[in-house]
Amino acid sequence: MVNMIGQRLKELREGIGKSQAFIAKEIGTIAQPAIFRYENGQSDVPNAILLWYADYFDVSRLHFRTHGQAAGQTI
């Protein structure tokens, strides 16, 4: 199954033309490898990180759970 949350994080980051290192520095409490793991589904994304992304990119937290999913599809 595709990692929808990680995919959305990557799309948001790439949409503003920024690197994983830039996002990690902006968050301030994690390093670039953590961003890589989140985007590639290798680690679960902590709620605090989802909240940061939602605030930084001005999207709802639900954006990560529902965007692009077919009806009835779960993550």
PDB file with SEQRES, HELIX, SHEET and CRYST1 records, atoms N, CA, C and O in Angstrom:
SEQRES   1 A   75  MET VAL ASN MET ILE GLY GLN ARG LEU LYS GLU LEU ARG          
SEQRES   2 A   75  GLU GLY ILE GLY LYS SER GLN ALA PHE ILE ALA LYS GLU          
SEQRES   3 A   75  ILE GLY THR ILE ALA GLN PRO ALA ILE PHE ARG TYR GLU          
SEQRES   4 A   75  ASN GLY GLN SER ASP VAL PRO ASN ALA ILE LEU LEU TRP          
SEQRES   5 A   75  TYR ALA ASP TYR PHE ASP VAL SER ARG LEU HIS PHE ARG          
SEQRES   6 A   75  THR HIS GLY GLN ALA ALA GLY GLN THR ILE                      
HELIX    1 AA1 MET A    4  GLY A   15  1                                  12    
HELIX    2 AA2 GLN A   20  ILE A   27  1                                   8    
HELIX    3 AA3 GLN A   32  GLU A   39  1                                   8    
HELIX    4 AA4 ASN A   47  TYR A   56  1                                  10    
HELIX    5 AA5 LEU A   62  THR A   66  1                                   5    
CRYST1    1.000    1.000    1.000  90.00  90.00  90.00 P 1           1          
ATOM      1  N   MET A   1       0.842  -1.180   0.000  1.00  0.00           N  
ATOM      2  CA  MET A   1       0.000   0.000   0.000  1.00  0.00           C  
ATOM      3  C   MET A   1       0.890   1.247   0.000  1.00  0.00           C  
ATOM      4  O   MET A   1       1.948   1.266   0.630  1.00  0.00           O  
ATOM      5  N   VAL A   2       0.463   2.250  -0.689  1.00  0.00           N  
ATOM      6  CA  VAL A   2       1.187   3.504  -0.766  1.00  0.00           C  
ATOM      7  C   VAL A   2       1.087   4.227   0.572  1.00  0.00           C  
ATOM      8  O   VAL A   2       0.027   4.241   1.198  1.00  0.00           O  
ATOM      9  N   ASN A   3       2.175   4.817   1.002  1.00  0.00           N  
ATOM     10  CA  ASN A   3       2.202   5.605   2.230  1.00  0.00           C  
ATOM     11  C   ASN A   3       1.644   6.988   1.922  1.00  0.00           C  
ATOM     12  O   ASN A   3       2.377   7.877   1.489  1.00  0.00           O  
ATOM     13  N   MET A   4       0.339   7.168   2.147  1.00  0.00           N  
ATOM     14  CA  MET A   4      -0.323   8.414   1.764  1.00  0.00           C  
ATOM     15  C   MET A   4       0.156   9.610   2.571  1.00  0.00           C  
ATOM     16  O   MET A   4       0.334  10.693   2.014  1.00  0.00           O  
ATOM     17  N   ILE A   5       0.367   9.438   3.869  1.00  0.00           N  
ATOM     18  CA  ILE A   5       0.794  10.566   4.690  1.00  0.00           C  
ATOM     19  C   ILE A   5       2.177  11.028   4.235  1.00  0.00           C  
ATOM     20  O   ILE A   5       2.390  12.221   4.016  1.00  0.00           O  
ATOM     21  N   GLY A   6       3.105  10.102   4.092  1.00  0.00           N  
ATOM     22  CA  GLY A   6       4.446  10.458   3.638  1.00  0.00           C  
ATOM     23  C   GLY A   6       4.437  11.091   2.263  1.00  0.00           C  
ATOM     24  O   GLY A   6       5.183  12.036   2.003  1.00  0.00           O  
ATOM     25  N   GLN A   7       3.603  10.579   1.389  1.00  0.00           N  
ATOM     26  CA  GLN A   7       3.492  11.125   0.039  1.00  0.00           C  
ATOM     27  C   GLN A   7       3.001  12.571   0.091  1.00  0.00           C  
ATOM     28  O   GLN A   7       3.507  13.424  -0.639  1.00  0.00           O  
ATOM     29  N   ARG A   8       2.021  12.850   0.949  1.00  0.00           N  
ATOM     30  CA  ARG A   8       1.506  14.213   1.065  1.00  0.00           C  
ATOM     31  C   ARG A   8       2.573  15.147   1.637  1.00  0.00           C  
ATOM     32  O   ARG A   8       2.708  16.285   1.187  1.00  0.00           O  
ATOM     33  N   LEU A   9       3.335  14.668   2.632  1.00  0.00           N  
ATOM     34  CA  LEU A   9       4.402  15.495   3.189  1.00  0.00           C  
ATOM     35  C   LEU A   9       5.403  15.865   2.098  1.00  0.00           C  
ATOM     36  O   LEU A   9       5.829  17.016   1.993  1.00  0.00           O  
ATOM     37  N   LYS A  10       5.768  14.879   1.293  1.00  0.00           N  
ATOM     38  CA  LYS A  10       6.725  15.111   0.210  1.00  0.00           C  
ATOM     39  C   LYS A  10       6.163  16.079  -0.825  1.00  0.00           C  
ATOM     40  O   LYS A  10       6.871  16.976  -1.281  1.00  0.00           O  
ATOM     41  N   GLU A  11       4.900  15.906  -1.198  1.00  0.00           N  
ATOM     42  CA  GLU A  11       4.278  16.796  -2.182  1.00  0.00           C  
ATOM     43  C   GLU A  11       4.246  18.238  -1.690  1.00  0.00           C  
ATOM     44  O   GLU A  11       4.510  19.166  -2.455  1.00  0.00           O  
ATOM     45  N   LEU A  12       3.925  18.423  -0.417  1.00  0.00           N  
ATOM     46  CA  LEU A  12       3.909  19.780   0.135  1.00  0.00           C  
ATOM     47  C   LEU A  12       5.298  20.390   0.095  1.00  0.00           C  
ATOM     48  O   LEU A  12       5.463  21.537  -0.320  1.00  0.00           O  
ATOM     49  N   ARG A  13       6.298  19.633   0.522  1.00  0.00           N  
ATOM     50  CA  ARG A  13       7.675  20.129   0.540  1.00  0.00           C  
ATOM     51  C   ARG A  13       8.153  20.464  -0.865  1.00  0.00           C  
ATOM     52  O   ARG A  13       8.697  21.541  -1.106  1.00  0.00           O  
ATOM     53  N   GLU A  14       7.946  19.529  -1.790  1.00  0.00           N  
ATOM     54  CA  GLU A  14       8.396  19.760  -3.165  1.00  0.00           C  
ATOM     55  C   GLU A  14       7.621  20.892  -3.828  1.00  0.00           C  
ATOM     56  O   GLU A  14       8.142  21.577  -4.707  1.00  0.00           O  
ATOM     57  N   GLY A  15       6.374  21.086  -3.403  1.00  0.00           N  
ATOM     58  CA  GLY A  15       5.545  22.155  -3.961  1.00  0.00           C  
ATOM     59  C   GLY A  15       6.101  23.547  -3.712  1.00  0.00           C  
ATOM     60  O   GLY A  15       5.807  24.484  -4.455  1.00  0.00           O  
ATOM     61  N   ILE A  16       6.905  23.680  -2.661  1.00  0.00           N  
ATOM     62  CA  ILE A  16       7.531  24.977  -2.396  1.00  0.00           C  
ATOM     63  C   ILE A  16       9.021  24.956  -2.748  1.00  0.00           C  
ATOM     64  O   ILE A  16       9.753  25.908  -2.474  1.00  0.00           O  
ATOM     65  N   GLY A  17       9.451  23.852  -3.360  1.00  0.00           N  
ATOM     66  CA  GLY A  17      10.827  23.761  -3.840  1.00  0.00           C  
ATOM     67  C   GLY A  17      11.883  23.697  -2.754  1.00  0.00           C  
ATOM     68  O   GLY A  17      12.987  24.210  -2.933  1.00  0.00           O  
ATOM     69  N   LYS A  18      11.556  23.074  -1.628  1.00  0.00           N  
ATOM     70  CA  LYS A  18      12.500  22.999  -0.521  1.00  0.00           C  
ATOM     71  C   LYS A  18      13.013  21.584  -0.323  1.00  0.00           C  
ATOM     72  O   LYS A  18      12.357  20.611  -0.694  1.00  0.00           O  
ATOM     73  N   SER A  19      14.192  21.488   0.267  1.00  0.00           N  
ATOM     74  CA  SER A  19      14.829  20.194   0.521  1.00  0.00           C  
ATOM     75  C   SER A  19      14.346  19.616   1.850  1.00  0.00           C  
ATOM     76  O   SER A  19      13.753  20.312   2.675  1.00  0.00           O  
ATOM     77  N   GLN A  20      14.618  18.324   2.031  1.00  0.00           N  
ATOM     78  CA  GLN A  20      14.326  17.691   3.310  1.00  0.00           C  
ATOM     79  C   GLN A  20      15.127  18.367   4.423  1.00  0.00           C  
ATOM     80  O   GLN A  20      14.611  18.561   5.524  1.00  0.00           O  
ATOM     81  N   ALA A  21      16.363  18.721   4.150  1.00  0.00           N  
ATOM     82  CA  ALA A  21      17.212  19.389   5.142  1.00  0.00           C  
ATOM     83  C   ALA A  21      16.616  20.732   5.558  1.00  0.00           C  
ATOM     84  O   ALA A  21      16.667  21.097   6.733  1.00  0.00           O  
ATOM     85  N   PHE A  22      16.052  21.467   4.598  1.00  0.00           N  
ATOM     86  CA  PHE A  22      15.428  22.752   4.907  1.00  0.00           C  
ATOM     87  C   PHE A  22      14.257  22.552   5.862  1.00  0.00           C  
ATOM     88  O   PHE A  22      14.131  23.271   6.853  1.00  0.00           O  
ATOM     89  N   ILE A  23      13.401  21.575   5.565  1.00  0.00           N  
ATOM     90  CA  ILE A  23      12.235  21.318   6.420  1.00  0.00           C  
ATOM     91  C   ILE A  23      12.685  20.904   7.814  1.00  0.00           C  
ATOM     92  O   ILE A  23      12.138  21.381   8.807  1.00  0.00           O  
ATOM     93  N   ALA A  24      13.664  20.032   7.897  1.00  0.00           N  
ATOM     94  CA  ALA A  24      14.171  19.598   9.204  1.00  0.00           C  
ATOM     95  C   ALA A  24      14.681  20.794  10.007  1.00  0.00           C  
ATOM     96  O   ALA A  24      14.425  20.898  11.206  1.00  0.00           O  
ATOM     97  N   LYS A  25      15.400  21.688   9.343  1.00  0.00           N  
ATOM     98  CA  LYS A  25      15.921  22.877  10.021  1.00  0.00           C  
ATOM     99  C   LYS A  25      14.782  23.779  10.474  1.00  0.00           C  
ATOM    100  O   LYS A  25      14.843  24.342  11.567  1.00  0.00           O  
ATOM    101  N   GLU A  26      13.753  23.925   9.662  1.00  0.00           N  
ATOM    102  CA  GLU A  26      12.603  24.745  10.030  1.00  0.00           C  
ATOM    103  C   GLU A  26      11.874  24.154  11.240  1.00  0.00           C  
ATOM    104  O   GLU A  26      11.459  24.888  12.136  1.00  0.00           O  
ATOM    105  N   ILE A  27      11.722  22.838  11.262  1.00  0.00           N  
ATOM    106  CA  ILE A  27      11.077  22.188  12.402  1.00  0.00           C  
ATOM    107  C   ILE A  27      11.935  22.380  13.643  1.00  0.00           C  
ATOM    108  O   ILE A  27      11.421  22.692  14.717  1.00  0.00           O  
ATOM    109  N   GLY A  28      13.239  22.194  13.495  1.00  0.00           N  
ATOM    110  CA  GLY A  28      14.175  22.494  14.559  1.00  0.00           C  
ATOM    111  C   GLY A  28      14.451  21.386  15.556  1.00  0.00           C  
ATOM    112  O   GLY A  28      15.406  21.483  16.327  1.00  0.00           O  
ATOM    113  N   THR A  29      13.647  20.342  15.565  1.00  0.00           N  
ATOM    114  CA  THR A  29      13.848  19.284  16.558  1.00  0.00           C  
ATOM    115  C   THR A  29      14.185  17.938  15.949  1.00  0.00           C  
ATOM    116  O   THR A  29      14.358  16.956  16.671  1.00  0.00           O  
ATOM    117  N   ILE A  30      14.282  17.877  14.619  1.00  0.00           N  
ATOM    118  CA  ILE A  30      14.606  16.625  13.936  1.00  0.00           C  
ATOM    119  C   ILE A  30      15.647  16.884  12.857  1.00  0.00           C  
ATOM    120  O   ILE A  30      15.892  18.027  12.473  1.00  0.00           O  
ATOM    121  N   ALA A  31      16.251  15.814  12.379  1.00  0.00           N  
ATOM    122  CA  ALA A  31      17.267  15.915  11.334  1.00  0.00           C  
ATOM    123  C   ALA A  31      16.699  15.432   9.996  1.00  0.00           C  
ATOM    124  O   ALA A  31      15.639  14.806   9.956  1.00  0.00           O  
ATOM    125  N   GLN A  32      17.397  15.721   8.918  1.00  0.00           N  
ATOM    126  CA  GLN A  32      16.968  15.369   7.562  1.00  0.00           C  
ATOM    127  C   GLN A  32      16.640  13.890   7.407  1.00  0.00           C  
ATOM    128  O   GLN A  32      15.659  13.567   6.738  1.00  0.00           O  
ATOM    129  N   PRO A  33      17.410  12.973   7.992  1.00  0.00           N  
ATOM    130  CA  PRO A  33      17.058  11.559   7.805  1.00  0.00           C  
ATOM    131  C   PRO A  33      15.658  11.204   8.317  1.00  0.00           C  
ATOM    132  O   PRO A  33      15.012  10.300   7.787  1.00  0.00           O  
ATOM    133  N   ALA A  34      15.197  11.911   9.340  1.00  0.00           N  
ATOM    134  CA  ALA A  34      13.837  11.655   9.842  1.00  0.00           C  
ATOM    135  C   ALA A  34      12.808  12.050   8.792  1.00  0.00           C  
ATOM    136  O   ALA A  34      11.827  11.333   8.590  1.00  0.00           O  
ATOM    137  N   ILE A  35      13.015  13.175   8.123  1.00  0.00           N  
ATOM    138  CA  ILE A  35      12.096  13.597   7.052  1.00  0.00           C  
ATOM    139  C   ILE A  35      12.074  12.539   5.959  1.00  0.00           C  
ATOM    140  O   ILE A  35      11.005  12.183   5.463  1.00  0.00           O  
ATOM    141  N   PHE A  36      13.239  12.037   5.583  1.00  0.00           N  
ATOM    142  CA  PHE A  36      13.322  10.974   4.579  1.00  0.00           C  
ATOM    143  C   PHE A  36      12.485   9.763   5.008  1.00  0.00           C  
ATOM    144  O   PHE A  36      11.710   9.232   4.213  1.00  0.00           O  
ATOM    145  N   ARG A  37      12.641   9.328   6.260  1.00  0.00           N  
ATOM    146  CA  ARG A  37      11.911   8.160   6.753  1.00  0.00           C  
ATOM    147  C   ARG A  37      10.405   8.403   6.762  1.00  0.00           C  
ATOM    148  O   ARG A  37       9.636   7.503   6.422  1.00  0.00           O  
ATOM    149  N   TYR A  38       9.970   9.609   7.147  1.00  0.00           N  
ATOM    150  CA  TYR A  38       8.536   9.923   7.132  1.00  0.00           C  
ATOM    151  C   TYR A  38       7.987   9.886   5.708  1.00  0.00           C  
ATOM    152  O   TYR A  38       6.943   9.284   5.456  1.00  0.00           O  
ATOM    153  N   GLU A  39       8.688  10.526   4.784  1.00  0.00           N  
ATOM    154  CA  GLU A  39       8.219  10.608   3.400  1.00  0.00           C  
ATOM    155  C   GLU A  39       8.190   9.250   2.707  1.00  0.00           C  
ATOM    156  O   GLU A  39       7.389   9.032   1.798  1.00  0.00           O  
ATOM    157  N   ASN A  40       9.051   8.350   3.130  1.00  0.00           N  
ATOM    158  CA  ASN A  40       9.148   7.043   2.480  1.00  0.00           C  
ATOM    159  C   ASN A  40       8.479   5.916   3.256  1.00  0.00           C  
ATOM    160  O   ASN A  40       8.640   4.742   2.923  1.00  0.00           O  
ATOM    161  N   GLY A  41       7.726   6.281   4.294  1.00  0.00           N  
ATOM    162  CA  GLY A  41       6.971   5.293   5.047  1.00  0.00           C  
ATOM    163  C   GLY A  41       7.812   4.372   5.909  1.00  0.00           C  
ATOM    164  O   GLY A  41       7.340   3.308   6.310  1.00  0.00           O  
ATOM    165  N   GLN A  42       9.025   4.747   6.199  1.00  0.00           N  
ATOM    166  CA  GLN A  42       9.903   3.920   7.017  1.00  0.00           C  
ATOM    167  C   GLN A  42       9.702   4.172   8.508  1.00  0.00           C  
ATOM    168  O   GLN A  42      10.099   3.354   9.338  1.00  0.00           O  
ATOM    169  N   SER A  43       9.087   5.301   8.848  1.00  0.00           N  
ATOM    170  CA  SER A  43       8.777   5.649  10.235  1.00  0.00           C  
ATOM    171  C   SER A  43       7.399   6.292  10.277  1.00  0.00           C  
ATOM    172  O   SER A  43       7.001   6.996   9.349  1.00  0.00           O  
ATOM    173  N   ASP A  44       6.685   6.044  11.352  1.00  0.00           N  
ATOM    174  CA  ASP A  44       5.417   6.737  11.556  1.00  0.00           C  
ATOM    175  C   ASP A  44       5.704   8.199  11.849  1.00  0.00           C  
ATOM    176  O   ASP A  44       6.696   8.534  12.496  1.00  0.00           O  
ATOM    177  N   VAL A  45       4.821   9.067  11.363  1.00  0.00           N  
ATOM    178  CA  VAL A  45       4.986  10.497  11.578  1.00  0.00           C  
ATOM    179  C   VAL A  45       4.330  10.871  12.904  1.00  0.00           C  
ATOM    180  O   VAL A  45       3.126  10.673  13.071  1.00  0.00           O  
ATOM    181  N   PRO A  46       5.098  11.405  13.846  1.00  0.00           N  
ATOM    182  CA  PRO A  46       4.500  11.815  15.126  1.00  0.00           C  
ATOM    183  C   PRO A  46       3.449  12.906  14.924  1.00  0.00           C  
ATOM    184  O   PRO A  46       3.539  13.719  14.004  1.00  0.00           O  
ATOM    185  N   ASN A  47       2.463  12.901  15.798  1.00  0.00           N  
ATOM    186  CA  ASN A  47       1.399  13.889  15.713  1.00  0.00           C  
ATOM    187  C   ASN A  47       1.952  15.312  15.753  1.00  0.00           C  
ATOM    188  O   ASN A  47       1.450  16.190  15.051  1.00  0.00           O  
ATOM    189  N   ALA A  48       2.975  15.547  16.563  1.00  0.00           N  
ATOM    190  CA  ALA A  48       3.556  16.889  16.653  1.00  0.00           C  
ATOM    191  C   ALA A  48       4.120  17.346  15.308  1.00  0.00           C  
ATOM    192  O   ALA A  48       4.051  18.530  14.979  1.00  0.00           O  
ATOM    193  N   ILE A  49       4.671  16.426  14.537  1.00  0.00           N  
ATOM    194  CA  ILE A  49       5.215  16.770  13.217  1.00  0.00           C  
ATOM    195  C   ILE A  49       4.071  17.065  12.244  1.00  0.00           C  
ATOM    196  O   ILE A  49       4.154  18.005  11.454  1.00  0.00           O  
ATOM    197  N   LEU A  50       3.002  16.260  12.303  1.00  0.00           N  
ATOM    198  CA  LEU A  50       1.833  16.539  11.453  1.00  0.00           C  
ATOM    199  C   LEU A  50       1.258  17.910  11.776  1.00  0.00           C  
ATOM    200  O   LEU A  50       0.881  18.652  10.869  1.00  0.00           O  
ATOM    201  N   LEU A  51       1.188  18.251  13.047  1.00  0.00           N  
ATOM    202  CA  LEU A  51       0.685  19.573  13.438  1.00  0.00           C  
ATOM    203  C   LEU A  51       1.576  20.672  12.876  1.00  0.00           C  
ATOM    204  O   LEU A  51       1.087  21.698  12.406  1.00  0.00           O  
ATOM    205  N   TRP A  52       2.900  20.450  12.928  1.00  0.00           N  
ATOM    206  CA  TRP A  52       3.820  21.445  12.388  1.00  0.00           C  
ATOM    207  C   TRP A  52       3.580  21.636  10.888  1.00  0.00           C  
ATOM    208  O   TRP A  52       3.473  22.768  10.416  1.00  0.00           O  
ATOM    209  N   TYR A  53       3.496  20.530  10.139  1.00  0.00           N  
ATOM    210  CA  TYR A  53       3.246  20.619   8.693  1.00  0.00           C  
ATOM    211  C   TYR A  53       1.930  21.330   8.411  1.00  0.00           C  
ATOM    212  O   TYR A  53       1.861  22.190   7.533  1.00  0.00           O  
ATOM    213  N   ALA A  54       0.888  20.974   9.152  1.00  0.00           N  
ATOM    214  CA  ALA A  54      -0.426  21.591   8.939  1.00  0.00           C  
ATOM    215  C   ALA A  54      -0.337  23.099   9.128  1.00  0.00           C  
ATOM    216  O   ALA A  54      -0.894  23.860   8.336  1.00  0.00           O  
ATOM    217  N   ASP A  55       0.355  23.532  10.165  1.00  0.00           N  
ATOM    218  CA  ASP A  55       0.498  24.961  10.429  1.00  0.00           C  
ATOM    219  C   ASP A  55       1.378  25.623   9.376  1.00  0.00           C  
ATOM    220  O   ASP A  55       1.011  26.664   8.833  1.00  0.00           O  
ATOM    221  N   TYR A  56       2.524  25.039   9.084  1.00  0.00           N  
ATOM    222  CA  TYR A  56       3.488  25.629   8.158  1.00  0.00           C  
ATOM    223  C   TYR A  56       2.903  25.767   6.746  1.00  0.00           C  
ATOM    224  O   TYR A  56       3.101  26.782   6.078  1.00  0.00           O  
ATOM    225  N   PHE A  57       2.181  24.731   6.303  1.00  0.00           N  
ATOM    226  CA  PHE A  57       1.636  24.736   4.943  1.00  0.00           C  
ATOM    227  C   PHE A  57       0.179  25.187   4.894  1.00  0.00           C  
ATOM    228  O   PHE A  57      -0.444  25.171   3.832  1.00  0.00           O  
ATOM    229  N   ASP A  58      -0.358  25.586   6.032  1.00  0.00           N  
ATOM    230  CA  ASP A  58      -1.728  26.082   6.134  1.00  0.00           C  
ATOM    231  C   ASP A  58      -2.749  25.099   5.553  1.00  0.00           C  
ATOM    232  O   ASP A  58      -3.583  25.451   4.719  1.00  0.00           O  
ATOM    233  N   VAL A  59      -2.652  23.864   6.023  1.00  0.00           N  
ATOM    234  CA  VAL A  59      -3.608  22.822   5.642  1.00  0.00           C  
ATOM    235  C   VAL A  59      -4.142  22.165   6.918  1.00  0.00           C  
ATOM    236  O   VAL A  59      -3.528  22.263   7.981  1.00  0.00           O  
ATOM    237  N   SER A  60      -5.270  21.507   6.802  1.00  0.00           N  
ATOM    238  CA  SER A  60      -5.843  20.769   7.917  1.00  0.00           C  
ATOM    239  C   SER A  60      -5.064  19.474   8.122  1.00  0.00           C  
ATOM    240  O   SER A  60      -4.501  18.928   7.173  1.00  0.00           O  
ATOM    241  N   ARG A  61      -5.033  18.983   9.356  1.00  0.00           N  
ATOM    242  CA  ARG A  61      -4.416  17.672   9.591  1.00  0.00           C  
ATOM    243  C   ARG A  61      -5.141  16.595   8.801  1.00  0.00           C  
ATOM    244  O   ARG A  61      -4.530  15.599   8.416  1.00  0.00           O  
ATOM    245  N   LEU A  62      -6.434  16.777   8.552  1.00  0.00           N  
ATOM    246  CA  LEU A  62      -7.193  15.805   7.761  1.00  0.00           C  
ATOM    247  C   LEU A  62      -6.672  15.717   6.338  1.00  0.00           C  
ATOM    248  O   LEU A  62      -6.878  14.709   5.663  1.00  0.00           O  
ATOM    249  N   HIS A  63      -6.007  16.751   5.882  1.00  0.00           N  
ATOM    250  CA  HIS A  63      -5.407  16.773   4.542  1.00  0.00           C  
ATOM    251  C   HIS A  63      -4.479  15.569   4.338  1.00  0.00           C  
ATOM    252  O   HIS A  63      -4.398  15.018   3.240  1.00  0.00           O  
ATOM    253  N   PHE A  64      -3.787  15.174   5.397  1.00  0.00           N  
ATOM    254  CA  PHE A  64      -2.844  14.069   5.295  1.00  0.00           C  
ATOM    255  C   PHE A  64      -3.538  12.717   5.266  1.00  0.00           C  
ATOM    256  O   PHE A  64      -2.976  11.742   4.767  1.00  0.00           O  
ATOM    257  N   ARG A  65      -4.723  12.650   5.782  1.00  0.00           N  
ATOM    258  CA  ARG A  65      -5.440  11.382   5.896  1.00  0.00           C  
ATOM    259  C   ARG A  65      -6.411  11.133   4.744  1.00  0.00           C  
ATOM    260  O   ARG A  65      -6.733   9.980   4.457  1.00  0.00           O  
ATOM    261  N   THR A  66      -6.879  12.178   4.086  1.00  0.00           N  
ATOM    262  CA  THR A  66      -7.938  11.991   3.113  1.00  0.00           C  
ATOM    263  C   THR A  66      -7.586  12.397   1.689  1.00  0.00           C  
ATOM    264  O   THR A  66      -8.194  11.882   0.751  1.00  0.00           O  
ATOM    265  N   HIS A  67      -6.646  13.282   1.493  1.00  0.00           N  
ATOM    266  CA  HIS A  67      -6.348  13.786   0.149  1.00  0.00           C  
ATOM    267  C   HIS A  67      -5.935  12.650  -0.786  1.00  0.00           C  
ATOM    268  O   HIS A  67      -5.010  11.891  -0.494  1.00  0.00           O  
ATOM    269  N   GLY A  68      -6.632  12.549  -1.905  1.00  0.00           N  
ATOM    270  CA  GLY A  68      -6.252  11.595  -2.932  1.00  0.00           C  
ATOM    271  C   GLY A  68      -6.703  10.173  -2.703  1.00  0.00           C  
ATOM    272  O   GLY A  68      -6.354   9.289  -3.484  1.00  0.00           O  
ATOM    273  N   GLN A  69      -7.467   9.924  -1.658  1.00  0.00           N  
ATOM    274  CA  GLN A  69      -7.919   8.561  -1.408  1.00  0.00           C  
ATOM    275  C   GLN A  69      -9.249   8.307  -2.094  1.00  0.00           C  
ATOM    276  O   GLN A  69     -10.127   9.169  -2.126  1.00  0.00           O  
ATOM    277  N   ALA A  70      -9.376   7.132  -2.630  1.00  0.00           N  
ATOM    278  CA  ALA A  70     -10.648   6.713  -3.219  1.00  0.00           C  
ATOM    279  C   ALA A  70     -11.638   6.436  -2.086  1.00  0.00           C  
ATOM    280  O   ALA A  70     -11.232   6.159  -0.957  1.00  0.00           O  
ATOM    281  N   ALA A  71     -12.908   6.510  -2.384  1.00  0.00           N  
ATOM    282  CA  ALA A  71     -13.933   6.232  -1.389  1.00  0.00           C  
ATOM    283  C   ALA A  71     -13.720   4.838  -0.811  1.00  0.00           C  
ATOM    284  O   ALA A  71     -13.552   3.859  -1.539  1.00  0.00           O  
ATOM    285  N   GLY A  72     -13.733   4.778   0.515  1.00  0.00           N  
ATOM    286  CA  GLY A  72     -13.592   3.506   1.185  1.00  0.00           C  
ATOM    287  C   GLY A  72     -12.165   3.054   1.400  1.00  0.00           C  
ATOM    288  O   GLY A  72     -11.942   2.078   2.116  1.00  0.00           O  
ATOM    289  N   GLN A  73     -11.202   3.715   0.818  1.00  0.00           N  
ATOM    290  CA  GLN A  73      -9.808   3.328   0.976  1.00  0.00           C  
ATOM    291  C   GLN A  73      -9.329   3.801   2.346  1.00  0.00           C  
ATOM    292  O   GLN A  73      -9.657   4.907   2.775  1.00  0.00           O  
ATOM    293  N   THR A  74      -8.565   2.978   3.020  1.00  0.00           N  
ATOM    294  CA  THR A  74      -8.033   3.346   4.323  1.00  0.00           C  
ATOM    295  C   THR A  74      -6.514   3.359   4.267  1.00  0.00           C  
ATOM    296  O   THR A  74      -5.892   2.789   3.371  1.00  0.00           O  
ATOM    297  N   ILE A  75      -5.940   4.033   5.261  1.00  0.00           N  
ATOM    298  CA  ILE A  75      -4.476   4.066   5.358  1.00  0.00           C  
ATOM    299  C   ILE A  75      -4.036   3.466   6.661  1.00  0.00           C  
ATOM    300  O   ILE A  75      -2.838   3.399   6.937  1.00  0.00           O  
TER     301      ILE A  75                                                      
END                                                                             
